[in-house]
């Protein structure tokens, strides 16, 4: 039985730019214990790709975790049948077919309106004035909470993310998270009380029709907002920034040598909008020459996997033409982005 090697980090430096530290971990200690995070980090793409599917060991259940305590027990914190049942129930709201046949029209109309509102301005902030409302409008429609403004979606999303990451126990962050979840609960209750028509494919409507208990509906809508606002917002604005700072890559798009989908996928590889996903080790497990002990916390580091030298040539470079098929920006197991 060999414990994973310890790898200390400087939290502020890791927060500012984790990539140099993650590269050192991949080189020297691909599976390591980081005392500052009180967690074991899995950093290699193939380790994560294989282990994430082994839910008997890498469990998503974290009953006492901050996400469950503050936002309720959502599908991302369940395993096995309990997880698959809720995943099936949400599918009609977010399936590729529903996105194409229903949401796309809303996305295009809202985006056009946001762009029209920017036309006469001498300058604007691409995150606040473009990516944020585009992402927020998309979520208003998908969730069914159309009574909220995009900035309210953004604010409640951020408050929940800050609350879930509040390992330091800051009371102000906790209070802001409670206020956000109360606001969303009220909005969800109002939508349910309004009796959606049978063809309403929003998340609130399909989960209610599926008979999901109100606590689960609330938890899963909060999951969609906390996991569905910042990521597209930052990917939209981040991809624009990446192209503006890499003129040679931008030229490829202008000359039709690369598609916008390639830009998005390479951006999500290069700077993973969700850098990691936590798991709890449910039974002692030997892997990669070390023992993972029952009860410890493990972080699947998607951000590190997406720059794994074994799969990506010059992984720190942003190159829109590269093969990104091995990237796991959306996960690699049963919890693969809904
Ligand atoms: C750039 C955009 C996005 C990225 C990069 C992203 C990434 C991810 C990742 C990494 C996971 C966890 C996978 C795992 O643990 O294996 C996840 C799960 C999830 N995502 Fe996304 N996501 C994005 C957008 C969205 C949006 C817009 C929504 C909702 C409308 C959404 C809903 C979900 C849900 C519900 C889950 C949990 C799935 C489950 O537990 O089965 N995501 N996403």
Boltz pocket constraint, residues with backbone or C-beta under 6 A from the ligand:
constraints:
  - pocket:
      binder: B
      contacts: [[A, 52], [A, 75], [A, 76], [A, 77], [A, 83], [A, 87], [A, 94], [A, 142], [A, 220], [A, 223], [A, 224], [A, 225], [A, 227], [A, 228], [A, 229], [A, 231], [A, 232], [A, 235], [A, 268], [A, 272], [A, 273], [A, 274], [A, 277], [A, 302], [A, 328], [A, 329], [A, 330], [A, 331], [A, 332], [A, 333], [A, 334], [A, 335], [A, 336], [A, 337], [A, 338]]
      max_distance: 6.0
